[in-house]
Amino acid sequence: MSKLLKCSSFSEQIETFISEISLTPEDLKKRTAFCHDLEEIFKIYFPDDFKVHQFGSSVNGLGFKGCDLDVCFQVNFTDEEYVTLKDVPTLEEVKEGIVPPDTLRRLTPLFMLRFIRRALFKGCPDISKVLFIKARCPLLRFYRPDYDIFCDFSVENKFSVKNTMLLRLLSHFDARFPILTKIIRYWEYLKRKVVEDDDTMFKDIKKFSPSTNTKTVEELLREFFFHYLIYDFTKIMQPATATSIPISSFDFDEDPTEKFEINTVSIQDPFRPNFNVTREPSFESCIKFQTGTYQACTSYHNNSVTAPSKEKWGLPVIFNKSLSESKMSEESKKLQVHSIEISPVSEVDIKLRKILEHALSFYCTPLHISTEESKTLLKLHCVVKHNTWKGRGWVSEMHKSNDNLLDLEHLISKELIQRSENMQAICEFTCECKEQDASKITVVLNFKKPKIITLLLATFLKEYIPCIIKKL
């Protein structure tokens, strides 16, 4: 982190960070040699065709220094039925032909891993820290000191290999993707403390058009945090179609072998429609994600991300430890008043009221402005009866055709209200629009009974109000 604080700009911080945490060419060569060693060992027992695939972060362009090496052993290329044996074959039984190659090739993943373990102990006497993990996809984890690499070894893990190639393809298409993803993965790590095969994937690469999005990594990183600050996680994300849908609209397949498991966060695997890739994260980890996005957004609003400073700034600020839910609750009670600075525009008071009352569907009542408040342009009492900020991005996709910005925003709020079950007031606040001088207008929000939801609303409004006013 000390190197980052010495940088002169946020973009230089990002470049330095990526250089420091990414796998080097030497690391990648070492991992390739590691797999070649495994192939030599397996040739003794599998004289016919087999493959040792690297997958995961070692090859998808998203790896960190020191990350585990994910390896998939594939030998059953035609998806033939597995054979069930009473015991795992010994190495001698295979070498002497007592267990024929066709039988060995069709061992269940669990038996195959146990056989692989025997072959590794025989061919790699240096392996240590061996751990057999029984899971949905069984793993054999081991360490080779000669390479200083931990390996997670699986069998017939075809979907993980496909997902790896998909991410590798995205990295190839857009150089911003691996940079942005590495930063977000590292941030998420600190908070915790559609193609058939790879040949087709890269043969068809010229058929894809480059992204029309020209935003920088810095801009995209900021948008990531503000997008997920108000994201509606009751929806199921579908990366294959770049959409999200309500659980009630999800088509649950009747496949008895695999059922989509709903979790606090649900993301559909692009290759396995019945598989939720985020079925494991706990509710607590999701809360940490929410508090982490709030902290990052607040850092942007405080100019402690992009403005170099003698104090901590930039990525180190984003990587700060997340607040606990109780700490965030305590902080919300202290933060009753929030200020938003906007550039002077004509009829700013009228536009601000339209944003709150029409675009967001808040219930607003004008308050008396005394003669002493000469610089006050607008004073409102606002009652929020529905959450019209959570999930706006999802609903906006359905109303892109509307040309009038405020009417579009109103339609989004109307859609969210129709889907809302809450009829009681969520919160109340007063809104004052003050002209500080010829170059600055300040909007002051004073919340009654502040709590976590008012903290999130205030953070949303700090981003939303200047953005909409600028477009009007």
Disulfide bonds with the S-S distance in Angstrom:
none
